[in-house]
Amino acid sequence: MRKIVFLPLISLLMLPALPAAADFFAFELDAQAGYARFDNIEYPQSIDGTTLAGGTFGVRGKLEILFLNAVFDYQHFINNADYLHAGLGMDFRLPTPGVEPFFRASAGLMLLTASAEAFDPQAAAKLVPTVGFQARAGAGLEIPLGGFFALGAAADVGYHYITAKHGWDLSVQGYFGLRI
């Protein structure tokens, strides 16, 4: 009986000694550009939800330990809005030669700020930084470029609750990334 108890403990103590190449630890940093859309966002001096959509560019980072990811995603809308997602998630990759398909999901906090023009050219009030909740899932294709770089595209669909309203969001991004 004691052997059964100590075997998982010994296994956990040996985990840090295993090589990082065994996918127990990974770090990714992506420069990205694409399109994003957030439905049902309320901006000041409006009681109706509106859509925030447009071209974006930004950065996405991921720190993976075992199977759990800490995700940080920042996108700047070309029409003067900023979006940030910070959360926990998981992903699954199919290691195929050439192109690697992947699936991912995360949930966490989102921060949104925007100038009035991002919603309506006639609006006067700016959306102050507002925090909400977001859960999202997506899929994509990645082409490994050597051992440390990758080129890819991904699409994410999510649910958010922010500005006292809930809605759906979509993000389609192309990226160039660093893999460690």
C-alpha positions in Angstrom: 0.0 0.0 0.0 2.9 2.4 0.8 4.3 1.9 -2.6 1.1 3.0 -4.2 1.1 6.2 -2.2 4.8 7.0 -2.8 4.8 6.3 -6.5 2.7 9.4 -7.5 4.8 11.5 -5.1 8.1 10.3 -6.6 6.7 10.9 -10.1 5.8 14.5 -9.3 9.2 15.2 -7.9 10.9 13.9 -11.0 8.8 16.0 -13.4 11.1 19.1 -13.3 14.0 16.8 -14.3 12.3 15.8 -17.6 13.4 17.6 -20.7 11.3 20.6 -22.0 11.2 18.9 -25.4 8.7 16.5 -23.9 6.1 19.2 -24.1 5.8 19.7 -20.3 6.8 23.4 -20.7 6.3 25.7 -23.7 6.3 29.4 -24.4 4.8 31.1 -27.5 4.8 34.7 -28.5 2.9 35.7 -31.7 2.7 39.0 -33.6 -0.8 38.9 -35.2 -3.0 40.8 -37.5 -6.6 40.2 -38.7 -10.2 41.0 -37.9 -12.2 41.0 -34.7 -15.9 41.6 -33.9 -17.6 42.0 -30.5 -21.4 42.1 -30.5 -23.7 43.7 -27.9 -21.2 46.2 -26.3 -22.8 49.2 -24.6 -20.9 52.5 -24.8 -21.6 55.7 -22.7 -24.8 57.7 -23.5 -26.3 54.6 -25.2 -28.7 52.0 -23.7 -28.6 49.7 -26.7 -25.8 47.3 -27.4 -23.7 47.9 -30.5 -21.0 46.1 -32.4 -17.3 46.8 -32.2 -15.6 45.4 -35.3 -12.7 46.0 -37.6 -9.1 45.3 -38.5 -6.7 44.6 -35.6 -3.1 44.0 -34.9 -1.4 42.9 -31.7 0.4 40.3 -29.7 -0.5 36.9 -28.1 1.5 35.1 -25.5 1.1 31.6 -24.1 2.9 29.9 -21.2 2.1 26.2 -21.0 2.9 24.0 -18.1 1.9 20.4 -18.5 -1.5 20.7 -20.2 -2.6 24.1 -18.7 -2.0 27.4 -20.5 -1.8 31.0 -19.2 -2.9 33.1 -22.2 -2.4 36.8 -22.8 -4.0 38.3 -26.0 -3.8 42.0 -26.8 -5.4 43.4 -30.0 -5.5 47.1 -31.1 -8.4 47.9 -33.4 -7.5 50.2 -36.2 -10.6 52.3 -35.4 -9.2 53.3 -31.9 -10.2 50.5 -29.5 -8.1 48.1 -27.4 -9.0 44.6 -26.3 -7.1 42.4 -23.8 -7.9 38.8 -22.8 -6.0 37.2 -19.9 -7.0 33.7 -18.9 -6.4 30.0 -18.5 -6.9 27.5 -21.2 -5.9 24.3 -22.9 -4.9 23.4 -26.5 -4.5 20.3 -28.6 -2.1 19.9 -31.6 -2.0 17.2 -34.2 1.7 16.7 -35.0 1.5 16.2 -38.8 4.3 16.8 -41.2 4.3 20.3 -42.8 1.1 21.8 -41.4 -0.1 21.3 -37.8 -3.8 21.7 -37.1 -4.7 22.8 -33.5 -7.7 23.4 -31.3 -7.7 25.7 -28.3 -10.0 27.1 -25.6 -9.6 29.6 -22.8 -11.6 31.5 -20.2 -10.7 34.5 -18.2 -11.0 38.3 -17.9 -11.2 40.7 -20.7 -10.6 44.4 -20.8 -12.0 46.7 -23.4 -11.5 50.4 -24.0 -12.4 52.5 -27.0 -12.8 56.0 -28.3 -16.3 57.1 -29.2 -15.5 56.9 -32.9 -14.9 53.2 -32.6 -18.7 52.7 -32.2 -20.3 55.7 -33.8 -18.8 58.6 -35.7 -21.3 60.9 -34.0 -20.7 59.7 -30.5 -19.0 62.0 -28.0 -18.1 59.9 -25.0 -15.2 57.5 -24.7 -15.6 53.9 -23.4 -13.5 53.9 -20.2 -11.5 50.7 -19.5 -14.1 48.1 -18.7 -13.5 44.6 -17.3 -15.6 41.6 -18.2 -15.6 37.9 -18.5 -14.9 35.9 -21.7 -14.8 32.2 -22.7 -13.6 31.3 -26.2 -12.6 28.4 -28.4 -10.9 28.2 -31.7 -8.9 26.3 -34.3 -6.1 27.0 -36.7 -3.3 25.8 -38.8 0.4 26.3 -38.1 3.5 25.8 -40.2 6.6 25.3 -38.2 9.6 27.2 -39.5 12.7 25.5 -38.1 12.8 24.8 -34.4 11.9 28.2 -33.0 9.5 30.0 -35.4 6.0 29.4 -36.9 3.6 30.9 -39.3 -0.1 30.4 -39.0 -3.8 31.4 -39.0 -6.5 30.9 -36.3 -10.1 31.7 -35.7 -11.7 32.0 -32.3 -15.4 32.3 -31.3 -16.3 33.4 -27.9 -19.0 34.5 -25.4 -18.4 37.6 -23.3 -20.1 39.5 -20.5 -19.1 43.1 -20.3 -20.7 46.5 -19.9 -23.7 44.7 -18.2 -24.5 42.9 -21.5 -23.6 39.5 -22.9 -22.8 38.7 -26.5 -20.7 36.8 -29.0 -17.3 37.6 -30.4 -15.2 36.5 -33.3 -11.5 36.8 -34.1 -9.6 35.7 -37.2 -5.9 36.3 -37.1 -2.8 35.5 -39.1 0.4 35.4 -37.1 4.2 35.0 -37.0 5.4 33.4 -33.8 8.3 32.5 -31.6 8.3 29.0 -30.1 10.4 27.9 -27.1 
